[in-house]
Amino acid sequence: VQLVESGGGLVQPGGSLRLSCAASGFTFSTYSMRWYRQAPGKERELVAAISSAGGSTLYLDSVKGRFTMSRENANNAVYLQMNSLKPEDTAVYYCAAFGMRVFWGQGTQVTVSS
């Protein structure tokens, strides 16, 4: 089983990034997917979640209207489009799969700074 995140990096405030998570080794279409983040010295928090078929999403209040989570079951991938980024969005972002089991990716660093 693998979840591999990509797309992180350094961006200026107000900028955008698109995170991707490529899944393999399990029946992706039967798992709901989540993006979490963890900033230095803080607990990991749920940023966004999407149902197995992609018909339902939810978001952390502080990212609503700025972040959009989507998935492509045909490609075993999920995405997090992040717009209007703020310094407080700086964190390591993790993709996770929730179903019969729980799987985690290794994380990708997002740094928002001028």
C-alpha positions as CSV (number, residue, x, y, z in Angstrom):
1,V,0.0,0.0,0.0
2,Q,1.3,3.4,-0.9
3,L,0.0,7.0,-0.7
4,V,2.5,9.4,-2.2
5,E,1.9,13.1,-1.9
6,S,3.4,15.7,-4.2
7,G,3.0,19.4,-5.1
8,G,4.2,21.1,-2.0
9,G,6.6,23.9,-1.9
10,L,7.3,27.5,-1.1
11,V,4.7,30.1,-2.2
12,Q,4.0,33.7,-1.4
13,P,0.9,34.8,0.5
14,G,-2.0,34.9,-1.8
15,G,-0.6,32.3,-4.1
16,S,-1.8,28.8,-5.0
17,L,-0.6,25.2,-4.9
18,R,-2.2,22.0,-6.0
19,L,-1.4,18.9,-3.9
20,S,-1.7,15.5,-5.4
21,C,-1.9,12.1,-3.7
22,A,-1.3,8.9,-5.7
23,A,-2.7,5.7,-4.2
24,S,-1.8,2.1,-4.9
25,G,-2.2,-1.3,-3.3
26,F,-5.8,-1.1,-2.1
27,T,-9.3,-0.6,-3.6
28,F,-9.1,3.1,-3.8
29,S,-12.7,3.7,-4.9
30,T,-14.0,2.1,-1.6
31,Y,-12.1,4.4,0.7
32,S,-13.0,7.9,1.8
33,M,-9.9,10.2,1.6
34,R,-8.7,13.0,3.8
35,W,-6.1,15.7,3.8
36,Y,-4.5,16.5,7.2
37,R,-1.9,19.0,8.1
38,Q,0.5,19.5,11.0
39,A,2.4,22.7,11.7
40,P,5.4,22.8,14.0
41,G,4.4,22.5,17.6
42,K,0.8,21.9,16.8
43,E,-1.5,18.9,16.6
44,R,-2.4,17.3,13.3
45,E,-5.7,18.7,12.0
46,L,-8.2,17.6,9.4
47,V,-8.2,20.0,6.5
48,A,-10.6,18.3,4.0
49,A,-12.3,15.0,3.4
50,I,-14.1,13.5,0.4
51,S,-16.4,10.5,0.2
52,S,-15.5,7.3,-1.7
53,A,-17.5,8.3,-4.8
54,G,-16.6,12.0,-4.5
55,G,-20.1,13.2,-4.0
56,S,-19.5,14.7,-0.5
57,T,-16.8,16.9,0.9
58,L,-16.1,18.7,4.1
59,Y,-13.6,21.4,5.0
60,L,-11.9,22.9,8.0
61,D,-13.6,26.3,8.6
62,S,-10.5,28.3,8.1
63,V,-10.0,26.9,4.6
64,K,-13.6,27.0,3.3
65,G,-13.8,29.0,0.1
66,R,-10.1,28.7,-0.5
67,F,-9.3,25.0,-0.7
68,T,-11.1,22.4,-2.9
69,M,-10.6,18.7,-2.6
70,S,-11.3,16.3,-5.5
71,R,-10.6,12.8,-6.5
72,E,-10.3,10.7,-9.7
73,N,-11.1,7.1,-8.9
74,A,-10.1,6.0,-12.4
75,N,-6.6,7.3,-11.7
76,N,-6.5,6.4,-7.9
77,A,-5.7,10.0,-7.1
78,V,-6.9,12.8,-4.8
79,Y,-6.1,16.5,-5.0
80,L,-6.2,19.6,-2.9
81,Q,-6.3,22.8,-4.7
82,M,-5.2,25.6,-2.4
83,N,-5.8,29.2,-3.3
84,S,-5.4,32.5,-1.4
85,L,-2.8,30.8,0.7
86,K,-1.9,32.4,4.1
87,P,1.2,32.0,6.3
88,E,-0.9,30.1,8.8
89,D,-1.4,27.4,6.1
90,T,2.2,26.5,6.5
91,A,2.4,22.9,7.5
92,V,3.2,19.4,6.4
93,Y,0.2,18.1,4.5
94,Y,-0.7,14.4,4.7
95,C,-3.1,12.4,2.6
96,A,-4.9,9.5,4.3
97,A,-7.3,6.8,3.3
98,F,-10.1,5.6,5.6
99,G,-12.0,2.4,5.0
100,M,-11.5,-1.1,6.2
101,R,-8.1,0.1,7.2
102,V,-6.4,3.4,7.5
103,F,-3.4,4.4,5.4
104,W,-1.2,7.4,5.6
105,G,1.2,9.1,3.2
106,Q,4.6,10.5,4.1
107,G,3.6,14.1,3.8
108,T,4.6,17.1,1.7
109,Q,5.8,20.5,3.1
110,V,3.8,23.6,2.2
111,T,5.4,26.9,3.2
112,V,3.6,30.2,2.7
113,S,6.0,33.1,3.2
114,S,7.1,36.3,1.5
